[in-house]
Amino acid sequence: MSEYHEPPAGAAVSQDDRTLAMLTHLSGIIFNFLVPLIIWLINKDKPEKAFLIDQSKEALNFCITTILVYVALFIVTIVTFGLASPLSFLFWIATVVFFIIAGLKANNGEHYRYPVALRLIK
């Protein structure tokens, strides 16, 4: 598993990149993986967009993780005849909170790492 290496502290992040990174995180609330995937694909070969690439990958990884959790929760809900359905709602609230926190941190130029996310896109 590869380790995360944050860029040097002196590396300035433009306001445009910070704003786009924030919107990339917040878009996960409605569009899930679509916007982070598009932002990452557009910028992945641009070294000057290191912050934006990093944050779009982070948002994309978290979105993929949430999809997998929702599939698992759906199966558990069916197996328990609907008794586990409140877990989906609670999980949705938690993901919205994490997306908002990530968006705020990205807007401040901080590299945000979701506490629980599979790092499938490296």
N, C-alpha and C positions, 0 to 999 in steps of 0.2 A: 504494500500500500504506500503510495507516495505521500510525502509530507508536504504540508502547506508552507510556502515561503512568501512572506509579505515583502513587497517592494521596499526599498530604502525609505527612511523617514523623509528625506529631502525631496522625494518625487512628488511634485505638485500635481493635483488632479483638477482638471478644468471644471468650471461650474456646469458646463453642458454635460460632461461625462457623469458628474455627480447626480444631476437631475435625471438623466436617462437611466442611470443605475437605480435610482429611487423608483422611477416609473416601472422599471423592469420587475423589481420586487413586488410593488403594489399590484401590478397587472396579474400576478398569480392568484389574486382573490377572485377575479372574474374569468380570466382567460387561461388559467392554469399554466401549462408549459409552453403555450404558443408564442407569446411575446419573448420570454427569455431565450427560447430556441432561435427565433428570428434575429434578435440582437446579437447573440453569440455567433451565429453563422455569418452575419454581415461583418463583424469586427474581429473574428478569431485570428486573422492574418495581419492585423495591424498592431505592431508592438507599442505604438504610442497610446493605444487604448487599453493598456494592461489592466487598469482598475475596472473599466467597463466589462472587459472579457472575464475577469475574475468574478465579478458580482453577477453577471449573467449566467455563468456556469454554476455558481452557488445557488441562484434562484432556480435554475433548470434542474439541478440535482434534488433540491427540496421538493419541487413539483412532481418529479418522478417518484420520489419517496411517498408523497401524499397519495398519489394514484394507487400505488401498491398497498398502502394501508387501507384506502377506501375499498379496494377489491377484497382484502382480507375481512374487513368489517362487514361487507355485504354478505360474504359467505357465512360468517359467524351469526349474522342476523337471521339468515335463512335457517341455519341449523338450530338456532334457539327460538324459532318461530316468532321472531320480532322482538324478543326481550333485549337484544343487544342494540337495538336501533338508537337509543339515546347516546350511545358511545359515538356514533357518527356525527351527531350534532355537537357534542363536546369536542370532538377532534376538529371539526370545522372551525369552531370558535378559537381553539388553540392555534390553528394554522393562520387564521386571520390576524391574530395578535402577533405571531412571528413575522408575517409579511409586513405588517406595519412597523414593527421594531427594525426590521432589516431595511426598509425604505428610509426610515429616519436616519439610521446609521450611515447608509450609503450617501444620503444627501449631505451629511457632514464630512464626507470623504473618508469614512472609516470602513475598513474591510470587515464585513459581517460574516460570521459563520453560524448557520443554523445549528442548534444544539443536537438535533437528531436528523441526519440526512445521509443517504447512501451517496458516496462520491463516485458515481458511475462515469461522469464526464470529467476528464482530468485535464 
